């Protein structure tokens, strides 16, 4: 069951996809392309847990890409050593797609 924040994160990801991401996707032409998404993960977790914000938003973006006919080939994730002002760590998600 999705919580209130999951729905907010989902709506934010939909808006981000339409406004900021879609314009950078290459036309479907059978060639391999990449998309680098910079986001922030929560550092306040003191145990192993799923990051609800990151997971919801990235999954939503991937769903939209696939609905638009793109094939996801690979996903790689890396994080920075530096945290943001709000205690969040930058996470870089590299999506390889066709």
Beta strands, then each sheet from edge to edge (+ up, - down):
strand 1: 33-42
strand 2: 72-83
strand 3: 88-97
sheet 1: 1+ 3- 2+
end
